[in-house]
Amino acid sequence: MTVYAEDGAAVKAMVYVMTAEHDAPAIPSRQYYGGIAEGFRSNGILTDTLEAALDETYSKIEKQEVFTNGLHTSGRA
């Protein structure tokens, strides 16, 4: 697929689109996350955004647990 960078340059990219039925946040396995991180590094991409996305996923899950259970149950402070 062709995507466009902020400067307007066309870039060929592989994309992953999550369907609505799988839109609930979930923590990736270490193996899956490690593979994605390795892909970032192999392509010269800093993993800062990947790490931020993982942190955001933890936050979303914590908020969901608080909303669903009425209390904090995830074990993260």
CORKARA-V990573 format. One record per residue. RES is the residue in three letters. OMEGA is omega in radians with two decimals (none if undefined). Layout:
BEGIN
RES:OMEGA ; RES:OMEGA
END
This chain:
BEGIN
MET:3.07 ; THR:3.04 ; VAL:-3.08 ; TYR:3.12 ; ALA:-3.14 ; GLU:-3.14 ; ASP:3.11 ; GLY:-3.13 ; ALA:3.09 ; ALA:-3.12 ; VAL:3.04 ; LYS:-3.07 ; ALA:2.98 ; MET:-3.12 ; VAL:3.10 ; TYR:3.13 ; VAL:-3.14 ; MET:3.11 ; THR:-3.09 ; ALA:-3.12 ; GLU:3.13 ; HIS:-3.03 ; ASP:3.10 ; ALA:-3.14 ; PRO:3.11 ; ALA:3.12 ; ILE:3.12 ; PRO:3.05 ; SER:3.10 ; ARG:-3.12 ; GLN:-3.14 ; TYR:3.14 ; TYR:3.13 ; GLY:3.11 ; GLY:3.10 ; ILE:3.13 ; ALA:3.12 ; GLU:3.08 ; GLY:3.07 ; PHE:-3.08 ; ARG:-3.12 ; SER:-3.12 ; ASN:3.07 ; GLY:-3.13 ; ILE:3.09 ; LEU:-3.11 ; THR:-3.14 ; ASP:-3.10 ; THR:3.09 ; LEU:3.12 ; GLU:3.12 ; ALA:3.12 ; ALA:3.10 ; LEU:3.09 ; ASP:3.13 ; GLU:3.11 ; THR:3.07 ; TYR:-3.13 ; SER:3.13 ; LYS:3.14 ; ILE:3.11 ; GLU:3.12 ; LYS:3.13 ; GLN:3.13 ; GLU:3.11 ; VAL:-3.13 ; PHE:-3.08 ; THR:-3.03 ; ASN:-3.12 ; GLY:3.10 ; LEU:-3.11 ; HIS:-3.08 ; THR:-2.99 ; SER:3.13 ; GLY:3.06 ; ARG:-3.14 ; ALA:none
END
